[in-house]
Amino acid sequence: MAYNTAAKAYGNNRIETATPAELTLMLYEGAVKFCNIAIVGLEKNDYEKVNTNIQKCRNIIVELTSTLNMKYPVAEDFKRMYDYIFALLTEANMKKDMELLERALEELRGMRDVWKEVMTKAKGPQLSLS
C-alpha cells in the first residue's frame, strides 16, 4: 500500500514539474502504450479491452490536437496527422481491424520518435561551467 502511494506521488510530481515538451512526450508514450494494449486485446478477442484502450488513445490524440498553436504553419501538418491517426483508431475500433490498429501504432511511434529527437536537438550541446 505504501509503495502505491509513493509511486502515485512520484508520478504526480513528475507531471507537475515537467516542461511542455516533456508533457507532450508523456502523451505520445501513453498513446503508444494504450495502442499496444488494444492490439493485445484484439489478439485475444477481448473487445472490451480493445475499445477501452482505443478510447484512451483517442483521448490523448484529442489532447494533443487541442494543444496545437495554430499561429505556426507546422501546426496544420500536426493537426492533419492527428486527424489521420484518430480516423485510423476509430475505424480500427469499429471493424476490430488489426491492420488499421497497427498502422495507427506505427504513426504514433514515428511521431514519438521524432519528438524525442527534436527534444534532444533543442537541448543542444551541454556546456560545462566548471
PyRosetta script that sets phi, psi and omega in degrees:
from pyrosetta import init, pose_from_sequence

init()
pose = pose_from_sequence("MAYNTAAKAYGNNRIETATPAELTLMLYEGAVKFCNIAIVGLEKNDYEKVNTNIQKCRNIIVELTSTLNMKYPVAEDFKRMYDYIFALLTEANMKKDMELLERALEELRGMRDVWKEVMTKAKGPQLSLS")
pose.set_psi(1, -45.8)
pose.set_omega(1, -179.5)
pose.set_phi(2, -63.9)
pose.set_psi(2, -36.7)
pose.set_omega(2, 178.9)
pose.set_phi(3, -61.7)
pose.set_psi(3, -45.1)
pose.set_omega(3, 179.6)
pose.set_phi(4, -61.4)
pose.set_psi(4, -40.4)
pose.set_omega(4, 178.9)
pose.set_phi(5, -64.5)
pose.set_psi(5, -43.9)
pose.set_omega(5, 179.5)
pose.set_phi(6, -65.5)
pose.set_psi(6, -42.1)
pose.set_omega(6, 179.6)
pose.set_phi(7, -63.9)
pose.set_psi(7, -40.7)
pose.set_omega(7, 179.0)
pose.set_phi(8, -65.2)
pose.set_psi(8, -42.5)
pose.set_omega(8, 178.6)
pose.set_phi(9, -62.6)
pose.set_psi(9, -41.8)
pose.set_omega(9, 178.1)
pose.set_phi(10, -62.1)
pose.set_psi(10, -45.1)
pose.set_omega(10, 180.0)
pose.set_phi(11, -62.4)
pose.set_psi(11, -43.4)
pose.set_omega(11, 178.0)
pose.set_phi(12, -63.0)
pose.set_psi(12, -43.3)
pose.set_omega(12, 179.6)
pose.set_phi(13, -63.6)
pose.set_psi(13, -39.5)
pose.set_omega(13, 178.9)
pose.set_phi(14, -60.5)
pose.set_psi(14, -42.2)
pose.set_omega(14, -179.8)
pose.set_phi(15, -70.1)
pose.set_psi(15, -44.3)
pose.set_omega(15, -176.2)
pose.set_phi(16, -66.7)
pose.set_psi(16, -27.4)
pose.set_omega(16, -177.6)
pose.set_phi(17, -101.6)
pose.set_psi(17, 1.0)
pose.set_omega(17, -177.3)
pose.set_phi(18, -75.7)
pose.set_psi(18, 148.5)
pose.set_omega(18, 173.5)
pose.set_phi(19, -75.8)
pose.set_psi(19, 163.7)
pose.set_omega(19, 175.6)
pose.set_phi(20, -55.5)
pose.set_psi(20, -38.5)
pose.set_omega(20, 179.0)
pose.set_phi(21, -64.9)
pose.set_psi(21, -41.2)
pose.set_omega(21, 178.6)
pose.set_phi(22, -67.2)
pose.set_psi(22, -37.7)
pose.set_omega(22, 177.0)
pose.set_phi(23, -63.0)
pose.set_psi(23, -40.9)
pose.set_omega(23, 177.7)
pose.set_phi(24, -61.8)
pose.set_psi(24, -43.4)
pose.set_omega(24, 177.5)
pose.set_phi(25, -61.2)
pose.set_psi(25, -41.0)
pose.set_omega(25, 177.7)
pose.set_phi(26, -61.5)
pose.set_psi(26, -38.4)
pose.set_omega(26, 177.8)
pose.set_phi(27, -64.4)
pose.set_psi(27, -45.2)
pose.set_omega(27, 177.4)
pose.set_phi(28, -59.6)
pose.set_psi(28, -44.7)
pose.set_omega(28, 179.9)
pose.set_phi(29, -60.2)
pose.set_psi(29, -42.6)
pose.set_omega(29, 178.3)
pose.set_phi(30, -62.7)
pose.set_psi(30, -43.5)
pose.set_omega(30, 179.9)
pose.set_phi(31, -61.8)
pose.set_psi(31, -43.3)
pose.set_omega(31, 178.4)
pose.set_phi(32, -62.2)
pose.set_psi(32, -44.6)
pose.set_omega(32, -179.8)
pose.set_phi(33, -59.4)
pose.set_psi(33, -49.9)
pose.set_omega(33, -176.9)
pose.set_phi(34, -67.2)
pose.set_psi(34, -34.5)
pose.set_omega(34, 177.2)
pose.set_phi(35, -65.6)
pose.set_psi(35, -42.1)
pose.set_omega(35, 176.7)
pose.set_phi(36, -61.3)
pose.set_psi(36, -42.9)
pose.set_omega(36, 179.2)
pose.set_phi(37, -63.8)
pose.set_psi(37, -39.2)
pose.set_omega(37, 177.7)
pose.set_phi(38, -62.7)
pose.set_psi(38, -39.4)
pose.set_omega(38, 178.5)
pose.set_phi(39, -62.8)
pose.set_psi(39, -44.9)
pose.set_omega(39, 177.9)
pose.set_phi(40, -61.2)
pose.set_psi(40, -42.1)
pose.set_omega(40, 177.4)
pose.set_phi(41, -60.2)
pose.set_psi(41, -41.3)
pose.set_omega(41, 179.8)
pose.set_phi(42, -66.5)
pose.set_psi(42, -38.8)
pose.set_omega(42, 177.1)
pose.set_phi(43, -60.9)
pose.set_psi(43, -31.1)
pose.set_omega(43, -177.9)
pose.set_phi(44, -98.9)
pose.set_psi(44, 7.9)
pose.set_omega(44, -177.7)
pose.set_phi(45, 56.6)
pose.set_psi(45, 31.6)
pose.set_omega(45, 177.2)
pose.set_phi(46, -95.4)
pose.set_psi(46, 84.0)
pose.set_omega(46, -171.1)
pose.set_phi(47, -69.7)
pose.set_psi(47, -25.2)
pose.set_omega(47, 175.1)
pose.set_phi(48, -66.8)
pose.set_psi(48, -43.6)
pose.set_omega(48, 177.8)
pose.set_phi(49, -64.0)
pose.set_psi(49, -40.3)
pose.set_omega(49, 178.4)
pose.set_phi(50, -59.6)
pose.set_psi(50, -53.3)
pose.set_omega(50, -177.0)
pose.set_phi(51, -60.8)
pose.set_psi(51, -47.7)
pose.set_omega(51, -178.2)
pose.set_phi(52, -57.7)
pose.set_psi(52, -45.1)
pose.set_omega(52, -174.9)
pose.set_phi(53, -79.2)
pose.set_psi(53, -30.8)
pose.set_omega(53, 172.8)
pose.set_phi(54, -66.4)
pose.set_psi(54, -39.5)
pose.set_omega(54, 177.8)
pose.set_phi(55, -62.5)
pose.set_psi(55, -41.6)
pose.set_omega(55, 177.1)
pose.set_phi(56, -61.8)
pose.set_psi(56, -43.2)
pose.set_omega(56, 179.1)
pose.set_phi(57, -63.5)
pose.set_psi(57, -44.3)
pose.set_omega(57, 178.9)
pose.set_phi(58, -63.0)
pose.set_psi(58, -38.0)
pose.set_omega(58, 177.6)
pose.set_phi(59, -62.1)
pose.set_psi(59, -37.4)
pose.set_omega(59, 177.2)
pose.set_phi(60, -66.4)
pose.set_psi(60, -41.0)
pose.set_omega(60, 178.1)
pose.set_phi(61, -61.4)
pose.set_psi(61, -40.8)
pose.set_omega(61, 176.9)
pose.set_phi(62, -61.1)
pose.set_psi(62, -43.8)
pose.set_omega(62, 179.2)
pose.set_phi(63, -63.3)
pose.set_psi(63, -44.8)
pose.set_omega(63, 178.3)
pose.set_phi(64, -60.4)
pose.set_psi(64, -41.7)
pose.set_omega(64, 179.4)
pose.set_phi(65, -63.5)
pose.set_psi(65, -41.6)
pose.set_omega(65, -176.8)
pose.set_phi(66, -68.7)
pose.set_psi(66, -18.8)
pose.set_omega(66, -179.3)
pose.set_phi(67, -90.4)
pose.set_psi(67, -3.7)
pose.set_omega(67, -178.4)
pose.set_phi(68, -66.7)
pose.set_psi(68, 137.3)
pose.set_omega(68, 174.5)
pose.set_phi(69, -97.9)
pose.set_psi(69, 102.0)
pose.set_omega(69, -171.1)
pose.set_phi(70, -72.3)
pose.set_psi(70, -1.5)
pose.set_omega(70, 176.8)
pose.set_phi(71, -74.7)
pose.set_psi(71, -13.9)
pose.set_omega(71, 177.4)
pose.set_phi(72, -99.4)
pose.set_psi(72, 131.5)
pose.set_omega(72, -177.7)
pose.set_phi(73, -56.6)
pose.set_psi(73, -34.0)
pose.set_omega(73, -178.1)
pose.set_phi(74, -65.4)
pose.set_psi(74, -22.5)
pose.set_omega(74, 179.9)
pose.set_phi(75, -61.4)
pose.set_psi(75, -34.3)
pose.set_omega(75, 178.9)
pose.set_phi(76, -65.1)
pose.set_psi(76, -36.6)
pose.set_omega(76, 176.7)
pose.set_phi(77, -64.9)
pose.set_psi(77, -43.4)
pose.set_omega(77, 177.3)
pose.set_phi(78, -61.9)
pose.set_psi(78, -42.9)
pose.set_omega(78, -179.4)
pose.set_phi(79, -60.1)
pose.set_psi(79, -44.4)
pose.set_omega(79, 178.4)
pose.set_phi(80, -61.0)
pose.set_psi(80, -41.1)
pose.set_omega(80, -179.5)
pose.set_phi(81, -66.7)
pose.set_psi(81, -43.8)
pose.set_omega(81, 177.9)
pose.set_phi(82, -62.3)
pose.set_psi(82, -41.3)
pose.set_omega(82, 177.7)
pose.set_phi(83, -61.3)
pose.set_psi(83, -40.4)
pose.set_omega(83, 179.5)
pose.set_phi(84, -64.0)
pose.set_psi(84, -47.4)
pose.set_omega(84, -180.0)
pose.set_phi(85, -63.8)
pose.set_psi(85, -41.8)
pose.set_omega(85, 178.8)
pose.set_phi(86, -59.3)
pose.set_psi(86, -43.8)
pose.set_omega(86, 179.1)
pose.set_phi(87, -64.5)
pose.set_psi(87, -41.6)
pose.set_omega(87, 177.2)
pose.set_phi(88, -59.6)
pose.set_psi(88, -45.7)
pose.set_omega(88, -179.2)
pose.set_phi(89, -63.7)
pose.set_psi(89, -41.4)
pose.set_omega(89, -179.7)
pose.set_phi(90, -62.9)
pose.set_psi(90, -48.4)
pose.set_omega(90, -179.1)
pose.set_phi(91, -66.8)
pose.set_psi(91, -40.0)
pose.set_omega(91, 178.1)
pose.set_phi(92, -60.6)
pose.set_psi(92, -38.1)
pose.set_omega(92, -179.7)
pose.set_phi(93, -70.1)
pose.set_psi(93, -42.6)
pose.set_omega(93, -179.9)
pose.set_phi(94, -65.7)
pose.set_psi(94, -42.0)
pose.set_omega(94, -175.2)
pose.set_phi(95, -94.1)
pose.set_psi(95, -8.1)
pose.set_omega(95, -172.6)
pose.set_phi(96, 51.0)
pose.set_psi(96, 53.2)
pose.set_omega(96, -172.9)
pose.set_phi(97, -103.1)
pose.set_psi(97, 112.0)
pose.set_omega(97, -178.2)
pose.set_phi(98, -63.1)
pose.set_psi(98, -40.7)
pose.set_omega(98, -177.7)
pose.set_phi(99, -61.1)
pose.set_psi(99, -43.4)
pose.set_omega(99, 179.2)
pose.set_phi(100, -66.6)
pose.set_psi(100, -40.0)
pose.set_omega(100, 179.7)
pose.set_phi(101, -65.5)
pose.set_psi(101, -41.2)
pose.set_omega(101, 177.8)
pose.set_phi(102, -67.3)
pose.set_psi(102, -34.6)
pose.set_omega(102, 176.5)
pose.set_phi(103, -65.2)
pose.set_psi(103, -42.3)
pose.set_omega(103, 177.1)
pose.set_phi(104, -61.3)
pose.set_psi(104, -44.1)
pose.set_omega(104, 179.2)
pose.set_phi(105, -61.2)
pose.set_psi(105, -43.5)
pose.set_omega(105, 179.3)
pose.set_phi(106, -59.9)
pose.set_psi(106, -43.0)
pose.set_omega(106, 179.2)
pose.set_phi(107, -65.8)
pose.set_psi(107, -43.0)
pose.set_omega(107, 179.3)
pose.set_phi(108, -62.7)
pose.set_psi(108, -43.9)
pose.set_omega(108, 178.2)
pose.set_phi(109, -61.7)
pose.set_psi(109, -42.0)
pose.set_omega(109, 179.3)
pose.set_phi(110, -61.5)
pose.set_psi(110, -44.5)
pose.set_omega(110, 179.5)
pose.set_phi(111, -66.2)
pose.set_psi(111, -40.8)
pose.set_omega(111, 177.5)
pose.set_phi(112, -61.4)
pose.set_psi(112, -44.2)
pose.set_omega(112, -177.8)
pose.set_phi(113, -66.5)
pose.set_psi(113, -39.7)
pose.set_omega(113, 176.6)
pose.set_phi(114, -64.3)
pose.set_psi(114, -42.0)
pose.set_omega(114, 179.6)
pose.set_phi(115, -61.8)
pose.set_psi(115, -41.8)
pose.set_omega(115, 177.1)
pose.set_phi(116, -59.7)
pose.set_psi(116, -43.1)
pose.set_omega(116, 179.9)
pose.set_phi(117, -63.8)
pose.set_psi(117, -43.0)
pose.set_omega(117, 178.2)
pose.set_phi(118, -61.3)
pose.set_psi(118, -43.6)
pose.set_omega(118, 179.4)
pose.set_phi(119, -61.9)
pose.set_psi(119, -41.8)
pose.set_omega(119, 179.6)
pose.set_phi(120, -64.0)
pose.set_psi(120, -44.8)
pose.set_omega(120, -179.7)
pose.set_phi(121, -69.4)
pose.set_psi(121, -32.0)
pose.set_omega(121, -179.9)
pose.set_phi(122, -67.5)
pose.set_psi(122, -29.9)
pose.set_omega(122, 178.1)
pose.set_phi(123, -69.9)
pose.set_psi(123, -31.6)
pose.set_omega(123, 179.2)
pose.set_phi(124, 66.0)
pose.set_psi(124, -175.5)
pose.set_omega(124, 179.0)
pose.set_phi(125, -67.4)
pose.set_psi(125, 137.0)
pose.set_omega(125, 179.2)
pose.set_phi(126, -82.5)
pose.set_psi(126, 126.2)
pose.set_omega(126, 179.5)
pose.set_phi(127, -92.5)
pose.set_psi(127, 139.5)
pose.set_omega(127, 176.6)
pose.set_phi(128, -99.5)
pose.set_psi(128, 128.6)
pose.set_omega(128, -179.7)
pose.set_phi(129, -98.4)
pose.set_psi(129, 2.8)
pose.set_omega(129, -178.2)
pose.set_phi(130, -91.9)
pose.dump_pdb("model.pdb")
